[in-house]
Amino acid sequence: MVLQGRTRLQIETSIGRNLNAIFASTASANGSTTTLVDGTLQGSDNEHNGKWVHFTSGSNSGEVRRVADYDSGTTTITIAPTATALSVISSGNTYILWSEMYQPERVHDAINDSVLDITGRAFDPVENRELFFDAETTRFDIPTGITMINRLEHRTVDEKVLDEADDGWTAGTSVTVSTDTTLKKRGIGANKIVLAAGVSAGDVIAHKTITSVDLSNYTHLEFWARCSKTTSAADFKFLLDDTAAAVSPIETLSFPALTKDTWKFCRIALDAADEDTAIISLGIEDDVDVGVETLWIDDVRVTKDYTEKWTRIAQHLWRIEKESRDLILSDTARSLAGYSAMKLTGGDTPALLTADSTTTEIHAAYIIYRATALLAVGPGDEESMSGGWFALSERQRRRFDILQDARIIT
């Protein structure tokens, strides 16, 4: 069985062979912007007139042109004139020569029609860990890239709290740090770090001294962050240091992107855990000077990825509101999950194949058989041939996983 991971070009080639409608080859000598030379071509003069050339490598890769003439003596194809000129067709350039009745664009349409046909039954698998249960929030925005959820889980894990971030850290130059008891995620408050105009890119804007701790057996740093402005990934860095004030950090860990005025659960892999044997200071570095802004930090801890255990929350304890794309928890679900990481398992709508290099996100066998059947429908013998390919595609359709407890979002 042909599995997912095949490119559109590979799928197109398989379809062409099923239809006995292609000749895949390589230019054997340099041609021109209008001629392709291939010593392996066979047939008499004009044998290939009207066929389609799909260039699959070189400067013309992806281009499709029609054959205007074929000279058997020089094994040269002449390309029909078009408004857009080709680059020189060089020796070593690969191509597919399609039968006149199968224009490559039509083949590509059949491929995408096959993907559309299976949409709603087959999904590109997704596992998402962006969200976090906090024992209070009932409604969550479902992350983009998910159109179906069939499993919701909460986590238990070995962890160590580095700082609850309930009291202010030491402020850097042109920075004010205080405790915010209103905007917080856990405990009595969160660190509110206000950056004035004097902060420069690369400054340590706040730091905290902690009791020496060995983090060498831990794998990830986790914390909550919120910013008054939307930021890009790595605009801020979290520092772990075995010297005071985070002046020579062992770990310089990039924040993920933050959305303006929105709490983000940040989970970052440690880069040098084996060196984190005596961490005594935490720090925040501002790497992009955007002027006045405010950053909040709360509940800083480290976890051991290999100790994670995920427990499923029963389907009747949560639901999907399609109009708003919200995940809604019952009181029981919030109580069971407590304060813990969330994992959503489901899928996304399979993407259409829009270029030769695009890779299918579902089993390619179904696409190949279905597209072959669609293209084979026609006059004469080919119409009877299509029935067999449709039967094969239906057999492949039945092999798609039957989704248990799937809840469709869009």
RODO-2510 file (C-alpha; in nm, 4 decimals, decimal comma):
residues 410
     n   res          X          Y          Z
     1     m     0,0000     0,0000     0,0000
     2     v     0,1358     0,3431    -0,0929
     3     l     0,1391     0,5535     0,2218
     4     q     0,1251     0,9264     0,2878
     5     g     0,4372     1,1267     0,2197
     6     r     0,4272     1,1053    -0,1613
     7     t     0,4692     1,4261    -0,3580
     8     r     0,2274     1,5436    -0,6225
     9     l     0,4886     1,4618    -0,8865
    10     q     0,5231     1,1044    -0,7599
    11     i     0,1459     1,0667    -0,7524
    12     e     0,1134     1,2135    -1,1027
    13     t     0,3748     0,9689    -1,2321
    14     s     0,1910     0,6734    -1,0775
    15     i    -0,1364     0,7877    -1,2328
    16     g     0,0278     0,8267    -1,5723
    17     r     0,1635     0,4745    -1,5572
    18     n    -0,1756     0,3397    -1,4524
    19     l    -0,3245     0,5042    -1,7612
    20     n    -0,0328     0,3981    -1,9807
    21     a    -0,0247     0,7631    -2,0837
    22     i     0,3236     0,8928    -1,9988
    23     f     0,6854     0,8703    -2,1029
    24     a     0,9170     0,9950    -1,8257
    25     s     1,2675     1,0763    -1,9406
    26     t     1,5645     1,3142    -1,9387
    27     a     1,6988     1,5536    -2,2015
    28     s     2,0150     1,3970    -2,3473
    29     a     2,1599     1,7158    -2,4982
    30     n     2,1176     2,0898    -2,4731
    31     g     1,8202     2,2259    -2,6620
    32     s     1,6903     2,5814    -2,6655
    33     t     1,4013     2,7790    -2,5200
    34     t     1,1742     2,6033    -2,7704
    35     t     1,3385     2,2648    -2,8284
    36     l     1,3982     1,9548    -2,6177
    37     v     1,6469     1,6909    -2,7332
    38     d     1,6198     1,3336    -2,6028
    39     g     1,7927     1,0442    -2,7769
    40     t     1,5620     0,7908    -2,6120
    41     l     1,2500     0,9248    -2,7870
    42     q     1,1046     0,6886    -3,0441
    43     g     0,8520     0,7075    -3,3268
    44     s     0,8332     0,8684    -3,6676
    45     d     0,8131     1,2369    -3,7511
    46     n     0,5158     1,4096    -3,5842
    47     e     0,4680     1,1056    -3,3560
    48     h     0,4427     1,3246    -3,0445
    49     n     0,2659     1,6260    -3,1890
    50     g    -0,0101     1,7501    -2,9582
    51     k     0,1247     1,5756    -2,6477
    52     w     0,2027     1,7640    -2,3262
    53     v     0,5480     1,8172    -2,1743
    54     h     0,5625     1,8630    -1,7986
    55     f     0,9132     1,9729    -1,6969
    56     t     1,0111     1,8230    -1,3621
    57     s     1,3592     1,9643    -1,2968
    58     g     1,5868     2,2491    -1,3990
    59     s     1,4923     2,6110    -1,4621
    60     n     1,1605     2,5105    -1,6209
    61     s     1,0526     2,2774    -1,3412
    62     g     0,6744     2,2789    -1,3058
    63     e     0,6119     2,4330    -1,6455
    64     v     0,3720     2,2622    -1,8868
    65     r     0,3868     2,3106    -2,2627
    66     r     0,2342     2,1422    -2,5690
    67     v     0,4369     1,9720    -2,8417
    68     a     0,4174     2,1516    -3,1782
    69     d     0,6464     1,9204    -3,3729
    70     y     0,8663     1,6136    -3,3444
    71     d     1,1705     1,5423    -3,5654
    72     s     1,2620     1,1730    -3,5446
    73     g     1,5964     1,2263    -3,7178
    74     t     1,7263     1,4526    -3,4418
    75     t     1,4924     1,3212    -3,1678
    76     t     1,3905     1,6801    -3,1059
    77     i     1,0613     1,8075    -2,9699
    78     t     0,9605     2,1602    -3,0614
    79     i     0,7490     2,3394    -2,8033
    80     a     0,4390     2,5270    -2,9180
    81     p     0,4792     2,9029    -2,8814
    82     t     0,3240     3,0637    -2,5725
    83     a     0,3111     3,4101    -2,4201
    84     t     0,5640     3,3104    -2,1523
    85     a     0,8993     3,1873    -2,2812
    86     l     1,0841     2,8936    -2,1291
    87     s     1,4435     2,8999    -2,0157
    88     v     1,6915     2,6963    -2,2194
    89     i     1,6067     2,3261    -2,1910
    90     s     1,9392     2,1778    -2,0859
    91     s     2,0870     1,8308    -2,0915
    92     g     1,9877     1,6477    -1,7736
    93     n     1,6534     1,8242    -1,7347
    94     t     1,3833     1,5694    -1,6562
    95     y     1,0319     1,5757    -1,7938
    96     i     0,7108     1,3788    -1,8365
    97     l     0,5565     1,3478    -2,1812
    98     w     0,1796     1,3053    -2,1433
    99     s    -0,0616     1,1654    -2,3974
   100     e    -0,2561     1,4336    -2,5843
   101     m    -0,5805     1,3624    -2,3995
   102     y    -0,4323     1,4076    -2,0525
   103     q    -0,3325     1,7664    -1,9960
   104     p    -0,1198     1,7749    -1,6761
   105     e    -0,3322     2,0514    -1,5230
   106     r    -0,6322     1,8218    -1,5627
   107     v    -0,4372     1,5466    -1,3846
   108     h    -0,3558     1,7861    -1,0997
   109     d    -0,7233     1,8793    -1,0731
   110     a    -0,8157     1,5106    -1,0481
   111     i    -0,5608     1,4677    -0,7686
   112     n    -0,7117     1,7536    -0,5701
   113     d    -1,0662     1,6378    -0,6450
   114     s    -0,9686     1,3075    -0,4859
   115     v    -0,8411     1,4861    -0,1750
   116     l    -1,1622     1,6887    -0,1528
   117     d    -1,3680     1,3729    -0,1944
   118     i    -1,2176     1,2165     0,1193
   119     t    -1,2272     1,5356     0,3284
   120     g    -1,4376     1,4784     0,6391
   121     r    -1,3394     1,1137     0,6582
   122     a    -0,9628     1,1390     0,6429
   123     f    -0,7613     1,3934     0,8415
   124     d    -0,4013     1,4992     0,8712
   125     p    -0,3179     1,3821     1,2282
   126     v    -0,2631     1,6614     1,4815
   127     e    -0,1388     1,6558     1,8403
   128     n    -0,1522     1,9988     2,0036
   129     r    -0,0123     2,1057     2,3426
   130     e    -0,0577     2,4827     2,3283
   131     l    -0,3328     2,5014     2,5921
   132     f    -0,3261     2,4571     2,9702
   133     f    -0,5890     2,3705     3,2297
   134     d    -0,5809     2,6264     3,5121
   135     a    -0,8777     2,4971     3,7181
   136     e    -1,0653     2,8206     3,6407
   137     t    -1,1016     2,8674     3,2647
   138     t    -1,4074     2,7014     3,1132
   139     r    -1,3784     2,8172     2,7504
   140     f    -1,0675     2,7845     2,5315
   141     d    -1,0003     2,9056     2,1777
   142     i    -0,9149     2,5991     1,9709
   143     p    -0,5762     2,6542     1,8024
   144     t    -0,5670     2,6965     1,4275
   145     g    -0,4808     2,3906     1,2217
   146     i    -0,7342     2,1668     1,3984
   147     t    -1,0670     2,0771     1,2376
   148     m    -1,1447     1,7640     1,4400
   149     i    -1,0826     1,6598     1,8019
   150     n    -1,1356     1,3073     1,9278
   151     r    -0,9286     1,3052     2,2458
   152     l    -0,8737     1,5514     2,5327
   153     e    -0,6144     1,4732     2,8016
   154     h    -0,4525     1,6278     3,1075
   155     r    -0,0992     1,5702     3,2344
   156     t     0,0830     1,4641     3,5460
   157     v     0,4613     1,5074     3,5451
   158     d     0,7659     1,5270     3,7715
   159     e     0,8369     1,8956     3,8148
   160     k     1,0139     2,1531     4,0291
   161     v     0,8996     2,5092     4,0923
   162     l     1,1857     2,7547     4,0388
   163     d     0,9868     3,0651     4,1278
   164     e     0,6174     3,1233     4,1812
   165     a     0,6739     3,4773     4,0502
   166     d     0,4411     3,6160     4,3143
   167     d     0,6824     3,8926     4,4137
   168     g     0,8841     4,1350     4,2068
   169     w     1,2198     4,0459     4,0586
   170     t     1,5139     4,2867     4,0535
   171     a     1,4606     4,5408     3,7775
   172     g     1,7130     4,6256     3,5080
   173     t     1,7929     4,9707     3,3700
   174     s     1,4841     5,1721     3,2678
   175     v     1,2609     4,8936     3,4014
   176     t     1,0063     4,8801     3,6848
   177     v     0,9053     4,5475     3,8403
   178     s     0,6053     4,4931     4,0669
   179     t     0,3541     4,2284     4,1683
   180     d     0,0266     4,2284     3,9760
   181     t    -0,2479     4,0662     4,1833
   182     t    -0,5099     4,1105     3,9111
   183     l    -0,3406     3,9790     3,5956
   184     k    -0,2029     3,6450     3,7086
   185     k    -0,2266     3,2739     3,6307
   186     r    -0,1429     3,1109     3,9648
   187     g    -0,0858     3,2094     4,3237
   188     i    -0,1337     3,5579     4,4640
   189     g     0,0135     3,7460     4,1700
   190     a     0,2456     3,7655     3,8711
   191     n     0,5612     3,9638     3,7986
   192     k     0,4754     4,2801     3,6084
   193     i     0,7819     4,4069     3,4215
   194     v     0,7364     4,7557     3,2725
   195     l     0,9917     4,8543     3,0079
   196     a     1,0518     5,2245     2,9483
   197     a     1,1981     5,3867     2,6381
   198     g     1,5536     5,3576     2,7711
   199     v     1,5692     4,9778     2,7385
   200     s     1,8049     4,8570     2,4647
   201     a     1,8040     4,5317     2,2717
   202     g     2,0072     4,2723     2,4632
   203     d     1,9416     4,4179     2,8089
   204     v     1,8570     4,1928     3,1031
   205     i     1,5318     4,3582     3,2072
   206     a     1,4761     4,1578     3,5293
   207     h     1,6451     3,8864     3,7297
   208     k     1,5840     3,6794     4,0432
   209     t     1,8217     3,5040     4,2818
   210     i     1,7110     3,1548     4,3859
   211     t     1,8509     2,8798     4,6058
   212     s     2,1024     2,6728     4,4089
   213     v     1,9263     2,3951     4,2231
   214     d     2,0422     2,1075     4,0031
   215     l     1,8351     2,0904     3,6844
   216     s     2,0450     1,8352     3,5000
   217     n     1,7701     1,5707     3,5130
   218     y     1,5038     1,8044     3,3781
   219     t     1,4148     1,8552     3,0134
   220     h     1,1893     2,1619     2,9847
   221     l     1,1334     2,5068     3,1292
   222     e     0,7681     2,6041     3,1647
   223     f     0,6107     2,9373     3,2602
   224     w     0,3311     3,1787     3,1783
   225     a     0,3962     3,4976     2,9797
   226     r     0,1843     3,7897     2,8677
   227     c     0,2806     4,1097     2,6847
   228     s     0,1109     4,4421     2,6150
   229     k     0,2266     4,4116     2,2528
   230     t     0,2289     4,1265     2,0037
   231     t     0,5799     3,9821     1,9819
   232     s     0,7664     3,7443     1,7540
   233     a     0,9422     3,4276     1,8658
   234     a     1,2762     3,5039     2,0348
   235     d     1,1952     3,8713     2,1052
   236     f     1,2457     3,7782     2,4709
   237     k     1,4875     3,5235     2,6177
   238     f     1,4665     3,3371     2,9485
   239     l     1,8055     3,3032     3,1202
   240     l     1,9274     3,0340     3,3610
   241     d     2,2626     3,1025     3,5242
   242     d     2,5016     2,9660     3,7860
   243     t     2,6242     3,3204     3,8520
   244     a     2,4412     3,6089     4,0144
   245     a     2,2086     3,8432     3,8233
   246     a     2,2078     3,6192     3,5135
   247     v     2,5137     3,7975     3,3753
   248     s     2,6638     3,4904     3,2017
   249     p     2,3750     3,2510     3,1389
   250     i     2,4207     2,8820     3,0754
   251     e     2,0777     2,8674     2,9137
   252     t     1,9428     3,1387     2,6817
   253     l     1,5977     3,0125     2,5894
   254     s     1,3786     3,1871     2,3322
   255     f     1,0219     3,2812     2,4225
   256     p     0,7547     3,1756     2,1721
   257     a     0,5568     3,4478     1,9941
   258     l     0,3091     3,6271     2,2199
   259     t    -0,0283     3,7729     2,1228
   260     k    -0,1084     4,1140     2,2631
   261     d    -0,2759     4,1022     2,6071
   262     t    -0,3095     3,7220     2,5993
   263     w    -0,1567     3,4754     2,8449
   264     k     0,0641     3,2137     2,6803
   265     f     0,1769     2,8878     2,8369
   266     c     0,5426     2,8589     2,7357
   267     r     0,7182     2,5230     2,7216
   268     i     1,0806     2,5368     2,6085
   269     a     1,3307     2,2518     2,5855
   270     l     1,6492     2,3029     2,7884
   271     d     1,9521     2,3360     2,5615
   272     a     2,2261     2,2431     2,8084
   273     a     2,0610     2,0512     3,0907
   274     d     2,3803     1,8603     3,1713
   275     e     2,5440     2,1941     3,2613
   276     d     2,2518     2,3180     3,4739
   277     t     2,3873     2,1649     3,7953
   278     a     2,3975     2,4766     4,0147
   279     i     2,1491     2,7340     3,8852
   280     i     2,1241     3,0317     4,1222
   281     s     1,9657     3,3040     3,9090
   282     l     1,6829     3,3504     3,6623
   283     g     1,6644     3,6334     3,4132
   284     i     1,4669     3,7850     3,1270
   285     e     1,6478     3,9398     2,8296
   286     d     1,4820     4,1776     2,5835
   287     d     1,6307     4,1167     2,2386
   288     v     1,4150     4,3566     2,0333
   289     d     1,3802     4,7209     2,1323
   290     v     1,0178     4,8129     2,0593
   291     g     0,9903     5,0962     2,3087
   292     v     0,7500     5,1095     2,6005
   293     e     0,5812     4,7758     2,6778
   294     t     0,4849     4,5546     2,9700
   295     l     0,5678     4,1886     3,0226
   296     w     0,4103     3,9604     3,2808
   297     i     0,5734     3,6357     3,4032
   298     d     0,4150     3,3760     3,6314
   299     d     0,4756     3,0272     3,7725
   300     v     0,8274     2,9341     3,6553
   301     r     0,9066     2,5631     3,6769
   302     v     1,1007     2,2795     3,5127
   303     t     0,9636     1,9394     3,4126
   304     k     1,0871     1,5957     3,3078
   305     d     0,9400     1,5129     2,9700
   306     y     1,0011     1,1384     3,0097
   307     t     0,7797     1,1226     3,3212
   308     e     0,4691     1,2630     3,1565
   309     k     0,1473     1,0664     3,2021
   310     w    -0,1634     1,1674     3,0105
   311     t    -0,5151     1,0904     3,1367
   312     r    -0,8136     1,1082     2,9069
   313     i    -1,1119     1,3247     2,9981
   314     a    -1,4403     1,1532     2,9131
   315     q    -1,6193     1,2800     2,6038
   316     h    -1,9346     1,3798     2,7900
   317     l    -1,7387     1,6265     3,0037
   318     w    -1,6453     1,8601     2,7193
   319     r    -1,7972     1,9921     2,3994
   320     i    -1,7186     2,1991     2,0893
   321     e    -1,8929     2,5235     1,9979
   322     k    -1,8422     2,5363     1,6228
   323     e    -1,9458     2,8958     1,5626
   324     s    -1,6754     3,0364     1,7894
   325     r    -1,4294     2,7446     1,7588
   326     d    -1,4292     2,7079     2,1359
   327     l    -1,3567     2,4067     2,3530
   328     i    -1,5937     2,4186     2,6513
   329     l    -1,5320     2,2247     2,9732
   330     s    -1,7834     2,1119     3,2289
   331     d    -1,7190     2,1853     3,5967
   332     t    -1,6289     1,8198     3,6437
   333     a    -1,3712     1,8357     3,3650
   334     r    -1,2084     2,1432     3,5206
   335     s    -1,1997     1,9714     3,8581
   336     l    -1,0463     1,6524     3,7176
   337     a    -0,7804     1,8335     3,5173
   338     g    -0,6909     2,0823     3,7905
   339     y    -0,3797     2,2836     3,7092
   340     s    -0,2108     2,0843     3,4351
   341     a    -0,1020     2,0804     3,0725
   342     m    -0,3594     1,9943     2,8057
   343     k    -0,3216     1,7767     2,4991
   344     l    -0,5646     1,7801     2,2077
   345     t    -0,5524     1,4881     1,9662
   346     g    -0,7362     1,5102     1,6385
   347     g    -0,6731     1,6193     1,2848
   348     d    -0,6756     1,8916     1,0268
   349     t    -0,8349     1,9021     0,6828
   350     p    -0,5866     1,7467     0,4390
   351     a    -0,4146     2,0085     0,2275
   352     l    -0,4550     2,0237    -0,1474
   353     l    -0,1480     1,9525    -0,3591
   354     t    -0,0597     2,2811    -0,5258
   355     a     0,2939     2,2160    -0,6522
   356     d     0,5027     1,9236    -0,7728
   357     s     0,6877     1,9130    -0,4393
   358     t     0,3756     1,9313    -0,2199
   359     t     0,3438     1,6190    -0,0051
   360     t     0,0128     1,4487     0,0564
   361     e    -0,1098     1,4335     0,4156
   362     i    -0,3265     1,1248     0,3648
   363     h    -0,2689     0,7813     0,2142
   364     a    -0,1509     0,8328    -0,1413
   365     a    -0,2922     0,5020    -0,2688
   366     y    -0,6467     0,6346    -0,2440
   367     i    -0,5560     0,9512    -0,4334
   368     i    -0,3750     0,7573    -0,7062
   369     y    -0,6598     0,5117    -0,7615
   370     r    -0,9352     0,7732    -0,7379
   371     a    -0,7652     1,0195    -0,9730
   372     t    -0,6875     0,7393    -1,2194
   373     a    -1,0556     0,6445    -1,2203
   374     l    -1,1683     1,0045    -1,2713
   375     l    -0,9303     1,0499    -1,5633
   376     a    -1,0123     0,7127    -1,7202
   377     v    -1,3805     0,7967    -1,7556
   378     g    -1,4290     0,8651    -2,1227
   379     p    -1,5160     0,7151    -2,4590
   380     g    -1,4286     0,3679    -2,5732
   381     d    -1,2345     0,1174    -2,3705
   382     e    -1,1262     0,3678    -2,1073
   383     e    -1,4757     0,4028    -1,9661
   384     s    -1,4838     0,0347    -1,8788
   385     m    -1,1323     0,0633    -1,7336
   386     s    -1,2444     0,3340    -1,4910
   387     g    -1,4718     0,0917    -1,3053
   388     g    -1,1787    -0,1153    -1,1855
   389     w    -0,9927     0,1902    -1,0578
   390     f    -1,3044     0,3175    -0,8797
   391     a    -1,3336    -0,0221    -0,7087
   392     l    -0,9712    -0,0044    -0,5955
   393     s    -1,0218     0,3483    -0,4625
   394     e    -1,3284     0,2381    -0,2665
   395     r    -1,1259    -0,0445    -0,1158
   396     q    -0,8659     0,2092    -0,0045
   397     r    -1,1365     0,4402     0,1300
   398     r    -1,2521     0,1636     0,3627
   399     r    -0,9005     0,1375     0,5019
   400     f    -0,9089     0,4875     0,6446
   401     d    -0,9367     0,4778     1,0206
   402     i    -1,2884     0,4843     1,1540
   403     l    -1,2817     0,7859     1,3831
   404     q    -1,3939     0,7148     1,7362
   405     d    -1,5623     0,9996     1,9262
   406     a    -1,4593     1,2492     1,6594
   407     r    -1,5987     1,5980     1,7014
   408     i    -1,5823     1,8076     1,3887
   409     i    -1,5044     2,1758     1,4417
   410     t    -1,5326     2,3130     1,0888
***
